[in-house]
Structure formats: structure tokens, C-alpha cells
Amino acid sequence: MMKGVLQKADTLNQNGRIYPKSILEREIMNYQKLIKENRAIGECDHPDSSVVELKNVSHIVREARMEGDDVYGVIEILDTPSGKILQSLVESGVTLGISSRGVGSTSREGDHDVVQDDFQLICWDFVSEPSTPGA
């Protein structure tokens, strides 16, 4: 089990995006259904697809909640081939990051993009370089 910050609202990430708090709050509420149904799964690395491929699943989100501007989560690494890769990396002391995967549009505001109301969270994936600082 791993726990920590999954994402931050109203914070410029390394991808040049800002996720408004109201949108993240809504998506975290919507995501609770996936958590309850044991379908809140993610992959090791971000694929190009918006579909979570079962053959690549490495973990399941057991809890996701807003605390102030931060999204905190509890994640279980699964005993799958991709999960074993994550487990080995963690046991070797590798620092992993986590990054959301979603679909929707952005609007350019100055030097950054603001995620718009049509955003839909798909999952969180483990990555080598998280876009959210501290995730």
C-alpha cells in the first residue's frame, strides 16, 4: 500500500496546466463509484490511450479525497506483471511519481492552460516524472 498526494488543485504543473479546484472536487466525487466497485485501476506509465488496458494494470486506488487543495490517495500495488515492476522499483528505493490521466479541453490563459469543465478523470498512473509537484 502507498499513500500520498495524487494531484493539486489551482497549481501549475510541469505540463503547463492548472486544474481548478471545483473540477477536481467534482471528479473525485465521481471517482468514488469506481473505488467502491473495485474498478479504480491504473497503469505503470502513461499510455497514449484513454482506455485503461487490463493487461497493463499495476495498481488500484483504494481511497481518493480532497484535503484543502490537495488530492490524497491510498493505492494498492497489485500482484500483476506491471504491479511486480512497481513493487521491485519501490523495494529498490526508486522514487516514483503519479500522474492523472483524463480527457477534456483546456483554455490558454497567459503562459499556462486551464483545464475546462468538460474534463473527465480516467485514472492515475505511476510515472517516472510526475507533472504535479510532489505527487
C-alpha positions, 0 to 999 in steps of 0.5 A, a space after each residue: 500500500 502507498 499513500 500520498 498526494 495524487 494531484 493539486 488543485 489551482 497549481 501549475 504543473 510541469 505540463 503547463 496546466 492548472 486544474 481548478 479546484 471545483 473540477 477536481 472536487 467534482 471528479 473525485 466525487 465521481 471517482 468514488 463509484 469506481 473505488 467502491 466497485 473495485 474498478 479504480 485501476 491504473 497503469 505503470 506509465 502513461 499510455 497514449 490511450 484513454 482506455 485503461 488496458 487490463 493487461 497493463 494494470 499495476 495498481 488500484 486506488 483504494 481511497 481518493 479525497 480532497 484535503 484543502 487543495 490537495 488530492 490524497 490517495 491510498 493505492 494498492 500495488 497489485 500482484 500483476 506483471 506491471 504491479 511486480 515492476 512497481 513493487 521491485 522499483 519501490 523495494 529498490 528505493 526508486 522514487 516514483 511519481 503519479 500522474 492523472 490521466 483524463 480527457 477534456 479541453 483546456 483554455 490558454 490563459 497567459 503562459 499556462 492552460 486551464 483545464 475546462 469543465 468538460 474534463 473527465 478523470 480516467 485514472 492515475 498512473 505511476 510515472 517516472 516524472 510526475 507533472 504535479 509537484 510532489 505527487 
